[in-house]
C-alpha cells in the first residue's frame, strides 16, 4: 500500500488505544508514577528486542550507536517520550484525566506550529483562527478550574516535540522505538533499584498485579509502533486531525466513567476547543482536497 494509506489506519489504531488506556493505567495505582514509567521502559524493551531480531534489523540498529548524531536524535526522542509518559501517568492516577485530554486536544496545534517552524508546512488563515480559538479555550480553563492548565500544556508540547524528533531521527518505527527505549533503560533500571522500594515491591503484591506490570510493555509498544509508523508517512497536520480520536475518548472516560468534575465553565472551555478542532480539521481537509485536485490528471 502507498505510504499515506498505511499511515492513516495505523494512526487511527494508535490514537484509539491511547484514548482507552487510562482505564489500564488506573489499575496500576499501587505503584508510584515513576516506577510505572520505569517498568514501561523495561518491559517495552523486552518486547521490542525479539521483534527487532525477527525483523532482521538488529545489527543495523546497533550500528546507529556508532553514529553520534543519529544516536543523539534517538536519545532525545527517548527522553521526550519518558517525560510525556511520566506526566500522563501522574495525571491519570491523580484524577486529572480530563485535563490530560485537554493537552492532547492542544497537541495538534503545536504539531502545526512545529511543522511550520521545522518542516516548512504552510497553513491557512482558517487554521490560524483555530489556534486563536484554542488559546481562548485554554485561558478559559483558568477561572473554570482555578489554576493554569500546566499539565495539559506540558503534555501537548512534549508530545509535539517527540513527533518532530521522530521525523528527524533516521530509524523506522520498530528500530527507532527499540533504540530510544534501550537508551533510556539504564535510567529506568536505576530508578527501580535506587528509587526507594525493594525491587520485588515494584512488581506488586499479587500475581495479578505482577501481570499488570508486565502488561505495561504491550500497552506501551503497540500504540507507539503504530504512531511511529504513521509519523514518518503523514504530514504533521494530517496526524494532528486523526489525533483528536484519543483525547475525545479520554475526556469521556475521565468525565463519565471516573466522575471527574465538569463545571459549566470547564465545559465552555472544551466547547471552544472543539470549535477550534472543527475549524482546524475542515481547513486541513480543504487543503488536502486542493492538493489532490492538482495532482489528479
N, C-alpha and C positions, 0 to 999 in steps of 0.2 A: 504494500500500500504506500502511496505517496506520504512524505513526512507529515504534512499537515493533517492528513486523515488519520494517521496513527496517533498524532499528538492530542487531538480532541477527545477521543474516548478514554485515553489514559489520564488526561487532566480531569475529566468528569469523575473517574473512579477515585482519584486521589482526593478530590475535594469532598466527595460523598463520605469517604472513610473518615477524613478529618472532622467532618460535621457530626458524626455519631460517636466518635471515640471518647468524648468527655465521660460517657457512661462507663467505659472501661477504666479510665484513669481514676474515677471516683472509687473504684473497688480497691485501689492501692493506697487508701488513706491511712493505712497502718505504717507507712513509711514517710519520711520527710521528702520534700520535692527534690533536693539534691541527690538523695540516694536513689530515687526513682530514675532520675536522668542518668546517673552513673550506670545503673542496671540496664537502662535502654541502650546505652552505648555498647556495653559488653555483650549483651545478647543479640544485638543487631549485628555486631561483628561476627559472632558465632554462626549466624545465618548467612552472612554475605560472603565469607571466605569460601565455603563449599560451592556456592553459586558461581563465584568467580573462577574457581578451579574447573568447574564443569563447563564454563563458557570458553575456557582456553586462554583467558586474558590475564591470568595471574602473573606471569613473568613480566609481561609488558607493563602491567600496573605497577609492579615493584620497581621497574626501571624508571618510572617517573620520579622516584625518590632521589635519583641521581641528577635530576634537573631542578636546581634550586627555585627557579621562577615558577615552574609548574607546581612543584610541591607546596610552595608558599600560597598559591591560589587555593589549593585544596585544604591546607591548614586553616586559612582564613574562612573558607566556607564551613568547615567543621566547627570552628569557634562560634560563628554566627548562628549556626543551627543549634548548638548546645545552649546558647543564651536564649534563643527563642523557645526551646524545649523547657528550660528551667522556669521561665516566666509563665508559660502557658500552663504547666503542671501546677505551679503555685496558685495561679488564678483559679484553676479548676477545683483544687482542694479547699480554697478559701471563699467559696460561694461567689465567684466573680466570673462565671461562665458568660453571662450576658455582656459584661464589659470586654471580655476577651473576644466575643463575637464582633463587637464594635471595631476592634483592632483589625480583624480580618475583612470587615467591610471596607475599612480605610486602606488596606494594603494595596488594592488595585490602583488607587490614585497615586500612591507612592511608586508603584510599578510604572505608571505613565510618566511621572516626573523623572524617574531614573532612566527610563527608556529614552527620554529626550536628552538628558544630560550625557549619557554614555554611548547610546547607540543611534542617535540622530533620528529617532522616531518623531514624526510630526503629528500634531493633534489640532482638532478644530476648535472654534470658539465655543461650540456647544459642550465639548468635553471640558474646556477650561471653566465654563459656567458650572459644570457638575462639581468640579473641585471646590469652587467657592461655596456652593450649597452644602457640600460635605463638611467643609470647615465650619460653617454656621451650625451644622448639626453637632459637631464636636464641642463647640463653645456652649451650646445649649445644655450639654451634659453637666457643666459646672454647677449651675443652680439646681439642676434636676436631681443630682446625686450628692451634691455638697462637696465635691472635690474635683480637681482636674483629672481627666481620664488618662493618667500616665501609663497604666497597663496597656490600654488599647494602642496608644501611640508607639510605645516601645515594641509591641508585638508587630505592628504594621511596618515600622522602619526596619527592624531586624530581618523580617522575612523578605521584604523587598530587596534589601541588600544581599541576602542569600541568593535570590534569583539572579541578581546582577553578576555575582561572583561565579555562580554555576554556569552562566553563559560565557564567562571569560575562561573558566577552567578548561583544560584540554580534554579530560576524560569524559566518556559517556556516562549514562545513568548508573549502571551497576558498578563499573570500575571506579567512577568518581565517588560514589557513596561509600564504597568499601575503603578507599584510601582515606577519605576525610574521617570516617569512623575510626580507622586504625590510628590515625594521628592524634585523635582526642582520647583514645582508650587509656593511655598512661595516666592521664588526669583522672579518668573515671576509676581506674584501679586504686589510685592514690586516695580518692575520696572514700571508697569502700573500706580501705584498710585503716586509714587515719581519720575518718570522719566522725569518730566518737562512739560508734556502735560496734559490738562484736560482729565479726564478719558473718557468722551464722544468722544473726538477727536481721541482716539486710535481705534475707530471703523469706521473711515472715515467720509465723509461729505454727503453721499447719501445712499439710501437703497442698491444700487448695491455694493458700497464699503463695506458696513456692511456685505453683503452676502459673499463677497470675504474674509473678515476677518474670518468669521465663517467657511468658507471652508478650512482654514488652518489646521483645525483639521483632516478632511478627507484626505487632501493631505499629511499630516504627518503620520497618523496612518496606512493607507493601505499599503504603501511600507515597513514601519518599521515592521509591523506584518509579512509580507512575509519574510523580511530579518531575523528577529529574529527566525522564524521557520526554515529557511534554515541554519542559522549559527550553530544551535545546531545539525544538521543532516548531514552536509557536512564537509569534511576536508577544512581547510582554503585555501589550494591550489585549490581545485575544485571551491570553492566560488570565488577565485580570477579570474579564467578563465571566469566564467559567468559574472563577474562584468564589463568586457570590453564593454558590451552592453550599459551601462549607459553613460560613457564618450564619446563614439562614437556619440551617439545622441546629447549630449551636445555640442560637438565640431561642429557638422553640424549646429545646431541651432544658436550657437554663431557666426559662420563664415558666413553662407549663409542666415540666417533669420534676424539676427540683424546687420550684416555687420561689425563685429569686424575685425581689421586689420590682414592680413595674408601675411607677407613678405616671401621672398624666404628662408631666414634664419630660420624663425619660422616653415615653412613647412618642411624644412630639419630636424629640431629638432623633429617634430612629426613623420617624416619618421623613424628616429632611434627608437623612442618609439614604433611605430607599428611593426618594425622589432623585437624588444625585446618581444613584445606581442606574435608575431607569434612563435618565438623560445620557449618562456616560455610555451605557450599552447601546442605546439607539444610535448615538453618534458613531460609535465604533462599527456597528453593523452597516450603517450607511457608507462609511469609508470603505469597508470591505467589499460592499456591493459595487462601488465605483471602480475599485481596483480590478475586480473580477470582470467588469464590463469592458475595461480597457484591454485586458489580455485575451478575452474571448474573441475568436475570429468572427 
